[in-house]
Amino acid sequence: MDASARNLEYATIEEIYNMPEGKRAELIDGELYMMGLVKHLLLHLQCF
């Protein structure tokens, strides 16, 4: 095993819960993936 494999840090669900309001992310296999806004949802909400 090389040095980079031994120093991996995995994200946890606590990091998701502690994100600032308005930030979105997904946690997949210990990797945190930042997400953008869902534009079609915003357009739908603006129609009302």
C-alpha positions as a Markdown table, in Angstrom:
| # | Residue | x | y | z |
|---|---|---|---|---|
| 1 | Met | 0.0 | 0.0 | 0.0 |
| 2 | Asp | 1.4 | 3.4 | -1.0 |
| 3 | Ala | 1.6 | 6.4 | 1.3 |
| 4 | Ser | -1.3 | 8.2 | -0.3 |
| 5 | Ala | -3.7 | 5.3 | 0.2 |
| 6 | Arg | -2.9 | 5.2 | 4.0 |
| 7 | Asn | -3.7 | 8.9 | 4.5 |
| 8 | Leu | -7.2 | 8.9 | 3.0 |
| 9 | Glu | -9.8 | 10.9 | 5.0 |
| 10 | Tyr | -13.4 | 9.9 | 4.5 |
| 11 | Ala | -16.3 | 12.4 | 4.8 |
| 12 | Thr | -19.1 | 11.6 | 7.3 |
| 13 | Ile | -22.8 | 12.4 | 7.6 |
| 14 | Glu | -21.9 | 14.9 | 10.3 |
| 15 | Glu | -20.2 | 17.1 | 7.6 |
| 16 | Ile | -23.4 | 17.1 | 5.7 |
| 17 | Tyr | -25.4 | 18.1 | 8.7 |
| 18 | Asn | -22.9 | 20.9 | 9.6 |
| 19 | Met | -22.9 | 22.5 | 6.1 |
| 20 | Pro | -24.0 | 26.2 | 6.0 |
| 21 | Glu | -27.6 | 26.9 | 5.0 |
| 22 | Gly | -28.1 | 26.8 | 1.2 |
| 23 | Lys | -25.2 | 24.5 | 0.5 |
| 24 | Arg | -26.0 | 21.1 | -0.9 |
| 25 | Ala | -23.8 | 18.0 | -1.1 |
| 26 | Glu | -24.1 | 14.2 | -1.4 |
| 27 | Leu | -22.0 | 11.7 | 0.5 |
| 28 | Ile | -21.2 | 8.7 | -1.6 |
| 29 | Asp | -18.7 | 6.0 | -0.3 |
| 30 | Gly | -17.0 | 8.5 | 2.0 |
| 31 | Glu | -16.6 | 11.2 | -0.8 |
| 32 | Leu | -18.4 | 14.5 | -0.5 |
| 33 | Tyr | -19.8 | 15.8 | -3.8 |
| 34 | Met | -20.9 | 19.4 | -3.8 |
| 35 | Met | -24.1 | 20.1 | -5.7 |
| 36 | Gly | -25.4 | 23.2 | -7.5 |
| 37 | Leu | -28.9 | 24.5 | -7.4 |
| 38 | Val | -31.6 | 22.7 | -9.2 |
| 39 | Lys | -32.6 | 25.2 | -11.9 |
| 40 | His | -35.8 | 23.6 | -13.0 |
| 41 | Leu | -37.1 | 23.5 | -9.4 |
| 42 | Leu | -36.3 | 27.3 | -9.1 |
| 43 | Leu | -38.1 | 28.1 | -12.3 |
| 44 | His | -41.1 | 26.1 | -11.2 |
| 45 | Leu | -41.2 | 27.9 | -7.8 |
| 46 | Gln | -40.9 | 31.3 | -9.5 |
| 47 | Cys | -44.1 | 30.6 | -11.6 |
| 48 | Phe | -46.3 | 30.8 | -8.5 |
